[in-house]
Amino acid sequence: MLYIKCPYCGMRSQNEFAYGGDANVKRPELNEEVSDKIWDEFVYLRKSPRGKHIELWHHISGCRQWFKVQRDTTTHEIFRTAAINEDIK
């Protein structure tokens, strides 16, 4: 079982969380016109990184906050978690 340390609630089982995707993906700006090509690339064309990576996670069965997780995608080792507005290096 994988355990994730929520920056707000502490250590919890992975069952309480939902994966939210790559934290490095640049999302289109809100309230701006976005072409079909740009939207298609944002939704469907994603890299599948191997190794240390920063992801978004949502604590759905707890505080319901979004936060960042630095995780190795090959071993699932979690190195660090941080609030959404904090930088992870």
PDB file of N, CA, C and O in Angstrom:
ATOM      1  N   MET A   1       0.847  -1.179   0.000  1.00  0.00           N
ATOM      2  CA  MET A   1       0.000   0.000   0.000  1.00  0.00           C
ATOM      3  C   MET A   1       0.887   1.236   0.000  1.00  0.00           C
ATOM      4  O   MET A   1       1.893   1.295   0.708  1.00  0.00           O
ATOM      5  N   LEU A   2       0.504   2.214  -0.799  1.00  0.00           N
ATOM      6  CA  LEU A   2       1.209   3.483  -0.889  1.00  0.00           C
ATOM      7  C   LEU A   2       0.593   4.449   0.119  1.00  0.00           C
ATOM      8  O   LEU A   2      -0.629   4.547   0.231  1.00  0.00           O
ATOM      9  N   TYR A   3       1.444   5.154   0.847  1.00  0.00           N
ATOM     10  CA  TYR A   3       0.993   6.181   1.778  1.00  0.00           C
ATOM     11  C   TYR A   3       1.483   7.536   1.292  1.00  0.00           C
ATOM     12  O   TYR A   3       2.626   7.681   0.859  1.00  0.00           O
ATOM     13  N   ILE A   4       0.609   8.518   1.368  1.00  0.00           N
ATOM     14  CA  ILE A   4       0.917   9.865   0.894  1.00  0.00           C
ATOM     15  C   ILE A   4       0.736  10.830   2.059  1.00  0.00           C
ATOM     16  O   ILE A   4      -0.255  10.769   2.786  1.00  0.00           O
ATOM     17  N   LYS A   5       1.713  11.724   2.223  1.00  0.00           N
ATOM     18  CA  LYS A   5       1.629  12.721   3.290  1.00  0.00           C
ATOM     19  C   LYS A   5       0.951  13.976   2.747  1.00  0.00           C
ATOM     20  O   LYS A   5       1.558  14.756   2.014  1.00  0.00           O
ATOM     21  N   CYS A   6      -0.301  14.154   3.114  1.00  0.00           N
ATOM     22  CA  CYS A   6      -1.037  15.356   2.735  1.00  0.00           C
ATOM     23  C   CYS A   6      -0.415  16.525   3.511  1.00  0.00           C
ATOM     24  O   CYS A   6      -0.215  16.413   4.721  1.00  0.00           O
ATOM     25  N   PRO A   7      -0.106  17.640   2.843  1.00  0.00           N
ATOM     26  CA  PRO A   7       0.494  18.768   3.554  1.00  0.00           C
ATOM     27  C   PRO A   7      -0.444  19.377   4.591  1.00  0.00           C
ATOM     28  O   PRO A   7      -0.005  20.144   5.448  1.00  0.00           O
ATOM     29  N   TYR A   8      -1.721  19.044   4.521  1.00  0.00           N
ATOM     30  CA  TYR A   8      -2.707  19.610   5.436  1.00  0.00           C
ATOM     31  C   TYR A   8      -3.159  18.621   6.515  1.00  0.00           C
ATOM     32  O   TYR A   8      -3.468  19.034   7.633  1.00  0.00           O
ATOM     33  N   CYS A   9      -3.203  17.317   6.197  1.00  0.00           N
ATOM     34  CA  CYS A   9      -3.767  16.307   7.101  1.00  0.00           C
ATOM     35  C   CYS A   9      -2.743  15.297   7.619  1.00  0.00           C
ATOM     36  O   CYS A   9      -3.031  14.570   8.570  1.00  0.00           O
ATOM     37  N   GLY A  10      -1.560  15.238   7.017  1.00  0.00           N
ATOM     38  CA  GLY A  10      -0.570  14.256   7.425  1.00  0.00           C
ATOM     39  C   GLY A  10      -0.649  12.983   6.590  1.00  0.00           C
ATOM     40  O   GLY A  10      -1.281  12.956   5.534  1.00  0.00           O
ATOM     41  N   MET A  11       0.001  11.931   7.080  1.00  0.00           N
ATOM     42  CA  MET A  11       0.125  10.669   6.352  1.00  0.00           C
ATOM     43  C   MET A  11      -1.221   9.947   6.260  1.00  0.00           C
ATOM     44  O   MET A  11      -1.916   9.765   7.260  1.00  0.00           O
ATOM     45  N   ARG A  12      -1.573   9.539   5.031  1.00  0.00           N
ATOM     46  CA  ARG A  12      -2.834   8.846   4.787  1.00  0.00           C
ATOM     47  C   ARG A  12      -2.628   7.770   3.717  1.00  0.00           C
ATOM     48  O   ARG A  12      -1.650   7.808   2.970  1.00  0.00           O
ATOM     49  N   SER A  13      -3.546   6.823   3.653  1.00  0.00           N
ATOM     50  CA  SER A  13      -3.540   5.767   2.638  1.00  0.00           C
ATOM     51  C   SER A  13      -3.854   6.358   1.269  1.00  0.00           C
ATOM     52  O   SER A  13      -4.620   7.315   1.160  1.00  0.00           O
ATOM     53  N   GLN A  14      -3.263   5.786   0.230  1.00  0.00           N
ATOM     54  CA  GLN A  14      -3.514   6.254  -1.134  1.00  0.00           C
ATOM     55  C   GLN A  14      -4.984   6.181  -1.513  1.00  0.00           C
ATOM     56  O   GLN A  14      -5.415   6.882  -2.429  1.00  0.00           O
ATOM     57  N   ASN A  15      -5.760   5.352  -0.833  1.00  0.00           N
ATOM     58  CA  ASN A  15      -7.185   5.211  -1.133  1.00  0.00           C
ATOM     59  C   ASN A  15      -7.958   6.506  -0.923  1.00  0.00           C
ATOM     60  O   ASN A  15      -9.061   6.659  -1.446  1.00  0.00           O
ATOM     61  N   GLU A  16      -7.391   7.441  -0.161  1.00  0.00           N
ATOM     62  CA  GLU A  16      -8.061   8.711   0.110  1.00  0.00           C
ATOM     63  C   GLU A  16      -7.804   9.756  -0.972  1.00  0.00           C
ATOM     64  O   GLU A  16      -8.377  10.845  -0.929  1.00  0.00           O
ATOM     65  N   PHE A  17      -6.942   9.431  -1.947  1.00  0.00           N
ATOM     66  CA  PHE A  17      -6.496  10.426  -2.913  1.00  0.00           C
ATOM     67  C   PHE A  17      -6.857  10.057  -4.342  1.00  0.00           C
ATOM     68  O   PHE A  17      -7.100   8.893  -4.661  1.00  0.00           O
ATOM     69  N   ALA A  18      -6.887  11.070  -5.190  1.00  0.00           N
ATOM     70  CA  ALA A  18      -7.055  10.876  -6.631  1.00  0.00           C
ATOM     71  C   ALA A  18      -5.895  11.555  -7.343  1.00  0.00           C
ATOM     72  O   ALA A  18      -5.540  12.691  -7.028  1.00  0.00           O
ATOM     73  N   TYR A  19      -5.311  10.854  -8.298  1.00  0.00           N
ATOM     74  CA  TYR A  19      -4.219  11.393  -9.109  1.00  0.00           C
ATOM     75  C   TYR A  19      -4.766  12.477 -10.020  1.00  0.00           C
ATOM     76  O   TYR A  19      -5.811  12.297 -10.644  1.00  0.00           O
ATOM     77  N   GLY A  20      -4.070  13.596 -10.099  1.00  0.00           N
ATOM     78  CA  GLY A  20      -4.555  14.713 -10.905  1.00  0.00           C
ATOM     79  C   GLY A  20      -3.731  15.039 -12.130  1.00  0.00           C
ATOM     80  O   GLY A  20      -4.064  15.964 -12.871  1.00  0.00           O
ATOM     81  N   GLY A  21      -2.649  14.290 -12.358  1.00  0.00           N
ATOM     82  CA  GLY A  21      -1.865  14.516 -13.565  1.00  0.00           C
ATOM     83  C   GLY A  21      -0.544  15.210 -13.318  1.00  0.00           C
ATOM     84  O   GLY A  21      -0.146  15.473 -12.183  1.00  0.00           O
ATOM     85  N   ASP A  22       0.114  15.494 -14.414  1.00  0.00           N
ATOM     86  CA  ASP A  22       1.422  16.124 -14.438  1.00  0.00           C
ATOM     87  C   ASP A  22       1.308  17.573 -13.953  1.00  0.00           C
ATOM     88  O   ASP A  22       0.528  18.351 -14.503  1.00  0.00           O
ATOM     89  N   ALA A  23       2.078  17.933 -12.933  1.00  0.00           N
ATOM     90  CA  ALA A  23       2.025  19.293 -12.394  1.00  0.00           C
ATOM     91  C   ALA A  23       2.776  20.291 -13.267  1.00  0.00           C
ATOM     92  O   ALA A  23       2.698  21.496 -13.027  1.00  0.00           O
ATOM     93  N   ASN A  24       3.498  19.815 -14.267  1.00  0.00           N
ATOM     94  CA  ASN A  24       4.278  20.700 -15.120  1.00  0.00           C
ATOM     95  C   ASN A  24       3.570  21.081 -16.414  1.00  0.00           C
ATOM     96  O   ASN A  24       4.091  21.883 -17.189  1.00  0.00           O
ATOM     97  N   VAL A  25       2.398  20.520 -16.656  1.00  0.00           N
ATOM     98  CA  VAL A  25       1.661  20.817 -17.882  1.00  0.00           C
ATOM     99  C   VAL A  25       1.114  22.241 -17.806  1.00  0.00           C
ATOM    100  O   VAL A  25       0.489  22.624 -16.817  1.00  0.00           O
ATOM    101  N   LYS A  26       1.357  23.018 -18.862  1.00  0.00           N
ATOM    102  CA  LYS A  26       0.842  24.383 -18.932  1.00  0.00           C
ATOM    103  C   LYS A  26      -0.593  24.329 -19.421  1.00  0.00           C
ATOM    104  O   LYS A  26      -0.858  23.946 -20.561  1.00  0.00           O
ATOM    105  N   ARG A  27      -1.508  24.711 -18.561  1.00  0.00           N
ATOM    106  CA  ARG A  27      -2.916  24.699 -18.919  1.00  0.00           C
ATOM    107  C   ARG A  27      -3.288  25.977 -19.669  1.00  0.00           C
ATOM    108  O   ARG A  27      -2.719  27.034 -19.399  1.00  0.00           O
ATOM    109  N   PRO A  28      -4.238  25.895 -20.609  1.00  0.00           N
ATOM    110  CA  PRO A  28      -4.681  27.113 -21.304  1.00  0.00           C
ATOM    111  C   PRO A  28      -5.274  28.110 -20.303  1.00  0.00           C
ATOM    112  O   PRO A  28      -5.875  27.712 -19.305  1.00  0.00           O
ATOM    113  N   GLU A  29      -5.102  29.387 -20.572  1.00  0.00           N
ATOM    114  CA  GLU A  29      -5.624  30.438 -19.696  1.00  0.00           C
ATOM    115  C   GLU A  29      -7.152  30.425 -19.705  1.00  0.00           C
ATOM    116  O   GLU A  29      -7.779  30.165 -20.732  1.00  0.00           O
ATOM    117  N   LEU A  30      -7.732  30.709 -18.552  1.00  0.00           N
ATOM    118  CA  LEU A  30      -9.186  30.812 -18.457  1.00  0.00           C
ATOM    119  C   LEU A  30      -9.673  32.067 -19.173  1.00  0.00           C
ATOM    120  O   LEU A  30      -8.965  33.072 -19.240  1.00  0.00           O
ATOM    121  N   ASN A  31     -10.875  31.995 -19.698  1.00  0.00           N
ATOM    122  CA  ASN A  31     -11.544  33.124 -20.356  1.00  0.00           C
ATOM    123  C   ASN A  31     -10.791  33.664 -21.568  1.00  0.00           C
ATOM    124  O   ASN A  31     -10.972  34.822 -21.943  1.00  0.00           O
ATOM    125  N   GLU A  32      -9.961  32.849 -22.171  1.00  0.00           N
ATOM    126  CA  GLU A  32      -9.294  33.231 -23.415  1.00  0.00           C
ATOM    127  C   GLU A  32      -9.691  32.248 -24.502  1.00  0.00           C
ATOM    128  O   GLU A  32      -9.967  31.079 -24.234  1.00  0.00           O
ATOM    129  N   GLU A  33      -9.715  32.736 -25.722  1.00  0.00           N
ATOM    130  CA  GLU A  33     -10.050  31.886 -26.865  1.00  0.00           C
ATOM    131  C   GLU A  33      -8.906  30.887 -27.087  1.00  0.00           C
ATOM    132  O   GLU A  33      -7.745  31.282 -27.191  1.00  0.00           O
ATOM    133  N   VAL A  34      -9.238  29.610 -27.159  1.00  0.00           N
ATOM    134  CA  VAL A  34      -8.240  28.559 -27.353  1.00  0.00           C
ATOM    135  C   VAL A  34      -8.607  27.788 -28.621  1.00  0.00           C
ATOM    136  O   VAL A  34      -9.746  27.351 -28.787  1.00  0.00           O
ATOM    137  N   SER A  35      -7.632  27.627 -29.506  1.00  0.00           N
ATOM    138  CA  SER A  35      -7.897  26.903 -30.752  1.00  0.00           C
ATOM    139  C   SER A  35      -8.138  25.426 -30.465  1.00  0.00           C
ATOM    140  O   SER A  35      -7.732  24.910 -29.424  1.00  0.00           O
ATOM    141  N   ASP A  36      -8.797  24.759 -31.393  1.00  0.00           N
ATOM    142  CA  ASP A  36      -9.032  23.320 -31.254  1.00  0.00           C
ATOM    143  C   ASP A  36      -7.709  22.558 -31.174  1.00  0.00           C
ATOM    144  O   ASP A  36      -7.596  21.579 -30.435  1.00  0.00           O
ATOM    145  N   LYS A  37      -6.717  23.007 -31.930  1.00  0.00           N
ATOM    146  CA  LYS A  37      -5.413  22.347 -31.930  1.00  0.00           C
ATOM    147  C   LYS A  37      -4.746  22.440 -30.549  1.00  0.00           C
ATOM    148  O   LYS A  37      -4.237  21.443 -30.037  1.00  0.00           O
ATOM    149  N   ILE A  38      -4.749  23.620 -29.958  1.00  0.00           N
ATOM    150  CA  ILE A  38      -4.139  23.802 -28.631  1.00  0.00           C
ATOM    151  C   ILE A  38      -4.898  22.981 -27.587  1.00  0.00           C
ATOM    152  O   ILE A  38      -4.283  22.330 -26.744  1.00  0.00           O
ATOM    153  N   TRP A  39      -6.228  23.011 -27.642  1.00  0.00           N
ATOM    154  CA  TRP A  39      -7.020  22.253 -26.672  1.00  0.00           C
ATOM    155  C   TRP A  39      -6.801  20.747 -26.836  1.00  0.00           C
ATOM    156  O   TRP A  39      -6.686  20.020 -25.849  1.00  0.00           O
ATOM    157  N   ASP A  40      -6.745  20.287 -28.083  1.00  0.00           N
ATOM    158  CA  ASP A  40      -6.501  18.876 -28.372  1.00  0.00           C
ATOM    159  C   ASP A  40      -5.137  18.441 -27.820  1.00  0.00           C
ATOM    160  O   ASP A  40      -5.026  17.377 -27.211  1.00  0.00           O
ATOM    161  N   GLU A  41      -4.107  19.258 -28.031  1.00  0.00           N
ATOM    162  CA  GLU A  41      -2.771  18.937 -27.514  1.00  0.00           C
ATOM    163  C   GLU A  41      -2.769  18.901 -25.984  1.00  0.00           C
ATOM    164  O   GLU A  41      -2.144  18.025 -25.386  1.00  0.00           O
ATOM    165  N   PHE A  42      -3.464  19.844 -25.353  1.00  0.00           N
ATOM    166  CA  PHE A  42      -3.535  19.888 -23.889  1.00  0.00           C
ATOM    167  C   PHE A  42      -4.222  18.637 -23.324  1.00  0.00           C
ATOM    168  O   PHE A  42      -3.753  18.053 -22.347  1.00  0.00           O
ATOM    169  N   VAL A  43      -5.316  18.239 -23.937  1.00  0.00           N
ATOM    170  CA  VAL A  43      -6.099  17.113 -23.414  1.00  0.00           C
ATOM    171  C   VAL A  43      -5.468  15.758 -23.730  1.00  0.00           C
ATOM    172  O   VAL A  43      -5.439  14.882 -22.865  1.00  0.00           O
ATOM    173  N   TYR A  44      -4.967  15.570 -24.941  1.00  0.00           N
ATOM    174  CA  TYR A  44      -4.575  14.238 -25.386  1.00  0.00           C
ATOM    175  C   TYR A  44      -3.075  13.976 -25.526  1.00  0.00           C
ATOM    176  O   TYR A  44      -2.650  12.829 -25.394  1.00  0.00           O
ATOM    177  N   LEU A  45      -2.279  14.980 -25.783  1.00  0.00           N
ATOM    178  CA  LEU A  45      -0.860  14.749 -26.038  1.00  0.00           C
ATOM    179  C   LEU A  45      -0.044  15.003 -24.774  1.00  0.00           C
ATOM    180  O   LEU A  45       0.384  16.127 -24.512  1.00  0.00           O
ATOM    181  N   ARG A  46       0.163  13.948 -24.000  1.00  0.00           N
ATOM    182  CA  ARG A  46       0.908  14.046 -22.755  1.00  0.00           C
ATOM    183  C   ARG A  46       2.111  13.128 -22.800  1.00  0.00           C
ATOM    184  O   ARG A  46       2.085  12.077 -23.440  1.00  0.00           O
ATOM    185  N   LYS A  47       3.167  13.535 -22.113  1.00  0.00           N
ATOM    186  CA  LYS A  47       4.331  12.675 -21.961  1.00  0.00           C
ATOM    187  C   LYS A  47       4.066  11.716 -20.814  1.00  0.00           C
ATOM    188  O   LYS A  47       3.241  11.984 -19.941  1.00  0.00           O
ATOM    189  N   SER A  48       4.760  10.623 -20.828  1.00  0.00           N
ATOM    190  CA  SER A  48       4.666   9.650 -19.741  1.00  0.00           C
ATOM    191  C   SER A  48       6.058   9.545 -19.131  1.00  0.00           C
ATOM    192  O   SER A  48       6.823   8.639 -19.462  1.00  0.00           O
ATOM    193  N   PRO A  49       6.381  10.484 -18.232  1.00  0.00           N
ATOM    194  CA  PRO A  49       7.750  10.540 -17.712  1.00  0.00           C
ATOM    195  C   PRO A  49       8.120   9.327 -16.872  1.00  0.00           C
ATOM    196  O   PRO A  49       7.280   8.728 -16.200  1.00  0.00           O
ATOM    197  N   ARG A  50       9.384   8.990 -16.931  1.00  0.00           N
ATOM    198  CA  ARG A  50       9.899   7.881 -16.147  1.00  0.00           C
ATOM    199  C   ARG A  50      10.918   8.445 -15.162  1.00  0.00           C
ATOM    200  O   ARG A  50      11.829   9.178 -15.549  1.00  0.00           O
ATOM    201  N   GLY A  51      10.760   8.103 -13.901  1.00  0.00           N
ATOM    202  CA  GLY A  51      11.674   8.596 -12.887  1.00  0.00           C
ATOM    203  C   GLY A  51      11.030   9.661 -12.017  1.00  0.00           C
ATOM    204  O   GLY A  51       9.809   9.708 -11.868  1.00  0.00           O
ATOM    205  N   LYS A  52      11.870  10.518 -11.442  1.00  0.00           N
ATOM    206  CA  LYS A  52      11.407  11.556 -10.524  1.00  0.00           C
ATOM    207  C   LYS A  52      10.565  12.573 -11.280  1.00  0.00           C
ATOM    208  O   LYS A  52      10.956  13.064 -12.339  1.00  0.00           O
ATOM    209  N   HIS A  53       9.403  12.877 -10.718  1.00  0.00           N
ATOM    210  CA  HIS A  53       8.418  13.672 -11.427  1.00  0.00           C
ATOM    211  C   HIS A  53       7.528  14.397 -10.417  1.00  0.00           C
ATOM    212  O   HIS A  53       7.324  13.908  -9.306  1.00  0.00           O
ATOM    213  N   ILE A  54       7.004  15.553 -10.797  1.00  0.00           N
ATOM    214  CA  ILE A  54       6.078  16.297  -9.930  1.00  0.00           C
ATOM    215  C   ILE A  54       4.664  16.132 -10.470  1.00  0.00           C
ATOM    216  O   ILE A  54       4.401  16.359 -11.650  1.00  0.00           O
ATOM    217  N   GLU A  55       3.758  15.731  -9.578  1.00  0.00           N
ATOM    218  CA  GLU A  55       2.365  15.433  -9.948  1.00  0.00           C
ATOM    219  C   GLU A  55       1.401  16.235  -9.081  1.00  0.00           C
ATOM    220  O   GLU A  55       1.773  16.756  -8.030  1.00  0.00           O
ATOM    221  N   LEU A  56       0.161  16.321  -9.542  1.00  0.00           N
ATOM    222  CA  LEU A  56      -0.923  16.900  -8.748  1.00  0.00           C
ATOM    223  C   LEU A  56      -1.748  15.764  -8.162  1.00  0.00           C
ATOM    224  O   LEU A  56      -2.042  14.784  -8.847  1.00  0.00           O
ATOM    225  N   TRP A  57      -2.119  15.899  -6.901  1.00  0.00           N
ATOM    226  CA  TRP A  57      -2.982  14.928  -6.235  1.00  0.00           C
ATOM    227  C   TRP A  57      -4.090  15.675  -5.506  1.00  0.00           C
ATOM    228  O   TRP A  57      -3.912  16.818  -5.087  1.00  0.00           O
ATOM    229  N   HIS A  58      -5.233  15.018  -5.359  1.00  0.00           N
ATOM    230  CA  HIS A  58      -6.405  15.608  -4.709  1.00  0.00           C
ATOM    231  C   HIS A  58      -6.808  14.723  -3.527  1.00  0.00           C
ATOM    232  O   HIS A  58      -7.025  13.523  -3.690  1.00  0.00           O
ATOM    233  N   HIS A  59      -6.905  15.320  -2.344  1.00  0.00           N
ATOM    234  CA  HIS A  59      -7.282  14.553  -1.145  1.00  0.00           C
ATOM    235  C   HIS A  59      -8.809  14.495  -1.078  1.00  0.00           C
ATOM    236  O   HIS A  59      -9.443  15.273  -0.365  1.00  0.00           O
ATOM    237  N   ILE A  60      -9.380  13.565  -1.826  1.00  0.00           N
ATOM    238  CA  ILE A  60     -10.834  13.493  -1.995  1.00  0.00           C
ATOM    239  C   ILE A  60     -11.583  13.004  -0.757  1.00  0.00           C
ATOM    240  O   ILE A  60     -12.745  13.360  -0.560  1.00  0.00           O
ATOM    241  N   SER A  61     -10.933  12.195   0.078  1.00  0.00           N
ATOM    242  CA  SER A  61     -11.605  11.656   1.271  1.00  0.00           C
ATOM    243  C   SER A  61     -11.092  12.305   2.548  1.00  0.00           C
ATOM    244  O   SER A  61     -11.176  11.715   3.626  1.00  0.00           O
ATOM    245  N   GLY A  62     -10.571  13.494   2.432  1.00  0.00           N
ATOM    246  CA  GLY A  62     -10.039  14.204   3.594  1.00  0.00           C
ATOM    247  C   GLY A  62     -10.364  15.676   3.477  1.00  0.00           C
ATOM    248  O   GLY A  62     -11.533  16.063   3.465  1.00  0.00           O
ATOM    249  N   CYS A  63      -9.330  16.498   3.392  1.00  0.00           N
ATOM    250  CA  CYS A  63      -9.493  17.950   3.367  1.00  0.00           C
ATOM    251  C   CYS A  63      -9.963  18.493   2.021  1.00  0.00           C
ATOM    252  O   CYS A  63     -10.328  19.664   1.914  1.00  0.00           O
ATOM    253  N   ARG A  64      -9.955  17.645   0.996  1.00  0.00           N
ATOM    254  CA  ARG A  64     -10.386  17.994  -0.363  1.00  0.00           C
ATOM    255  C   ARG A  64      -9.496  19.037  -1.031  1.00  0.00           C
ATOM    256  O   ARG A  64      -9.924  19.715  -1.965  1.00  0.00           O
ATOM    257  N   GLN A  65      -8.267  19.166  -0.557  1.00  0.00           N
ATOM    258  CA  GLN A  65      -7.309  20.116  -1.119  1.00  0.00           C
ATOM    259  C   GLN A  65      -6.474  19.457  -2.220  1.00  0.00           C
ATOM    260  O   GLN A  65      -6.214  18.254  -2.181  1.00  0.00           O
ATOM    261  N   TRP A  66      -6.065  20.254  -3.190  1.00  0.00           N
ATOM    262  CA  TRP A  66      -5.104  19.831  -4.204  1.00  0.00           C
ATOM    263  C   TRP A  66      -3.707  20.145  -3.690  1.00  0.00           C
ATOM    264  O   TRP A  66      -3.518  21.143  -2.995  1.00  0.00           O
ATOM    265  N   PHE A  67      -2.724  19.309  -4.021  1.00  0.00           N
ATOM    266  CA  PHE A  67      -1.350  19.557  -3.620  1.00  0.00           C
ATOM    267  C   PHE A  67      -0.405  18.870  -4.591  1.00  0.00           C
ATOM    268  O   PHE A  67      -0.829  18.095  -5.448  1.00  0.00           O
ATOM    269  N   LYS A  68       0.897  19.168  -4.442  1.00  0.00           N
ATOM    270  CA  LYS A  68       1.916  18.601  -5.326  1.00  0.00           C
ATOM    271  C   LYS A  68       2.646  17.463  -4.629  1.00  0.00           C
ATOM    272  O   LYS A  68       2.860  17.482  -3.417  1.00  0.00           O
ATOM    273  N   VAL A  69       3.024  16.468  -5.431  1.00  0.00           N
ATOM    274  CA  VAL A  69       3.790  15.319  -4.929  1.00  0.00           C
ATOM    275  C   VAL A  69       4.975  15.103  -5.858  1.00  0.00           C
ATOM    276  O   VAL A  69       4.817  15.029  -7.077  1.00  0.00           O
ATOM    277  N   GLN A  70       6.157  15.003  -5.275  1.00  0.00           N
ATOM    278  CA  GLN A  70       7.332  14.623  -6.055  1.00  0.00           C
ATOM    279  C   GLN A  70       7.521  13.127  -5.854  1.00  0.00           C
ATOM    280  O   GLN A  70       7.810  12.671  -4.748  1.00  0.00           O
ATOM    281  N   ARG A  71       7.352  12.360  -6.946  1.00  0.00           N
ATOM    282  CA  ARG A  71       7.325  10.903  -6.870  1.00  0.00           C
ATOM    283  C   ARG A  71       8.139  10.305  -8.005  1.00  0.00           C
ATOM    284  O   ARG A  71       8.212  10.869  -9.096  1.00  0.00           O
ATOM    285  N   ASP A  72       8.748   9.161  -7.737  1.00  0.00           N
ATOM    286  CA  ASP A  72       9.448   8.408  -8.775  1.00  0.00           C
ATOM    287  C   ASP A  72       8.421   7.478  -9.420  1.00  0.00           C
ATOM    288  O   ASP A  72       7.854   6.616  -8.747  1.00  0.00           O
ATOM    289  N   THR A  73       8.183   7.647 -10.708  1.00  0.00           N
ATOM    290  CA  THR A  73       7.146   6.864 -11.383  1.00  0.00           C
ATOM    291  C   THR A  73       7.541   5.410 -11.612  1.00  0.00           C
ATOM    292  O   THR A  73       6.692   4.593 -11.966  1.00  0.00           O
ATOM    293  N   THR A  74       8.806   5.076 -11.418  1.00  0.00           N
ATOM    294  CA  THR A  74       9.224   3.677 -11.589  1.00  0.00           C
ATOM    295  C   THR A  74       9.170   2.902 -10.283  1.00  0.00           C
ATOM    296  O   THR A  74       8.875   1.707 -10.290  1.00  0.00           O
ATOM    297  N   THR A  75       9.448   3.559  -9.164  1.00  0.00           N
ATOM    298  CA  THR A  75       9.464   2.867  -7.865  1.00  0.00           C
ATOM    299  C   THR A  75       8.294   3.268  -6.971  1.00  0.00           C
ATOM    300  O   THR A  75       8.032   2.610  -5.964  1.00  0.00           O
ATOM    301  N   HIS A  76       7.593   4.334  -7.325  1.00  0.00           N
ATOM    302  CA  HIS A  76       6.491   4.919  -6.552  1.00  0.00           C
ATOM    303  C   HIS A  76       6.953   5.562  -5.247  1.00  0.00           C
ATOM    304  O   HIS A  76       6.129   5.913  -4.403  1.00  0.00           O
ATOM    305  N   GLU A  77       8.278   5.718  -5.077  1.00  0.00           N
ATOM    306  CA  GLU A  77       8.783   6.381  -3.880  1.00  0.00           C
ATOM    307  C   GLU A  77       8.383   7.855  -3.907  1.00  0.00           C
ATOM    308  O   GLU A  77       8.547   8.537  -4.919  1.00  0.00           O
ATOM    309  N   ILE A  78       7.858   8.334  -2.783  1.00  0.00           N
ATOM    310  CA  ILE A  78       7.483   9.738  -2.664  1.00  0.00           C
ATOM    311  C   ILE A  78       8.590  10.465  -1.919  1.00  0.00           C
ATOM    312  O   ILE A  78       8.970  10.076  -0.814  1.00  0.00           O
ATOM    313  N   PHE A  79       9.106  11.529  -2.537  1.00  0.00           N
ATOM    314  CA  PHE A  79      10.202  12.288  -1.954  1.00  0.00           C
ATOM    315  C   PHE A  79       9.707  13.481  -1.146  1.00  0.00           C
ATOM    316  O   PHE A  79      10.277  13.816  -0.108  1.00  0.00           O
ATOM    317  N   ARG A  80       8.641  14.121  -1.630  1.00  0.00           N
ATOM    318  CA  ARG A  80       8.169  15.329  -0.971  1.00  0.00           C
ATOM    319  C   ARG A  80       6.741  15.636  -1.414  1.00  0.00           C
ATOM    320  O   ARG A  80       6.331  15.325  -2.532  1.00  0.00           O
ATOM    321  N   THR A  81       6.006  16.254  -0.501  1.00  0.00           N
ATOM    322  CA  THR A  81       4.692  16.806  -0.848  1.00  0.00           C
ATOM    323  C   THR A  81       4.694  18.280  -0.461  1.00  0.00           C
ATOM    324  O   THR A  81       5.445  18.696   0.422  1.00  0.00           O
ATOM    325  N   ALA A  82       3.852  19.067  -1.124  1.00  0.00           N
ATOM    326  CA  ALA A  82       3.807  20.503  -0.858  1.00  0.00           C
ATOM    327  C   ALA A  82       2.450  21.058  -1.231  1.00  0.00           C
ATOM    328  O   ALA A  82       1.741  20.497  -2.067  1.00  0.00           O
ATOM    329  N   ALA A  83       2.097  22.165  -0.604  1.00  0.00           N
ATOM    330  CA  ALA A  83       0.871  22.869  -0.963  1.00  0.00           C
ATOM    331  C   ALA A  83       0.947  23.274  -2.425  1.00  0.00           C
ATOM    332  O   ALA A  83       2.036  23.366  -2.991  1.00  0.00           O
ATOM    333  N   ILE A  84      -0.187  23.512  -3.031  1.00  0.00           N
ATOM    334  CA  ILE A  84      -0.271  23.802  -4.461  1.00  0.00           C
ATOM    335  C   ILE A  84       0.528  25.047  -4.843  1.00  0.00           C
ATOM    336  O   ILE A  84       1.031  25.133  -5.963  1.00  0.00           O
ATOM    337  N   ASN A  85       0.651  26.004  -3.940  1.00  0.00           N
ATOM    338  CA  ASN A  85       1.353  27.244  -4.259  1.00  0.00           C
ATOM    339  C   ASN A  85       2.833  27.219  -3.888  1.00  0.00           C
ATOM    340  O   ASN A  85       3.522  28.226  -4.052  1.00  0.00           O
ATOM    341  N   GLU A  86       3.338  26.084  -3.391  1.00  0.00           N
ATOM    342  CA  GLU A  86       4.748  25.942  -3.047  1.00  0.00           C
ATOM    343  C   GLU A  86       5.508  25.329  -4.214  1.00  0.00           C
ATOM    344  O   GLU A  86       4.956  24.556  -4.996  1.00  0.00           O
ATOM    345  N   ASP A  87       6.781  25.687  -4.316  1.00  0.00           N
ATOM    346  CA  ASP A  87       7.644  25.085  -5.337  1.00  0.00           C
ATOM    347  C   ASP A  87       8.290  23.821  -4.803  1.00  0.00           C
ATOM    348  O   ASP A  87       8.672  23.751  -3.635  1.00  0.00           O
ATOM    349  N   ILE A  88       8.409  22.827  -5.665  1.00  0.00           N
ATOM    350  CA  ILE A  88       9.160  21.606  -5.353  1.00  0.00           C
ATOM    351  C   ILE A  88      10.313  21.543  -6.337  1.00  0.00           C
ATOM    352  O   ILE A  88      10.097  21.611  -7.546  1.00  0.00           O
ATOM    353  N   LYS A  89      11.504  21.417  -5.851  1.00  0.00           N
ATOM    354  CA  LYS A  89      12.668  21.352  -6.743  1.00  0.00           C
ATOM    355  C   LYS A  89      13.329  20.019  -6.670  1.00  0.00           C
ATOM    356  O   LYS A  89      14.326  19.786  -7.354  1.00  0.00           O
TER     357      LYS A  89
END
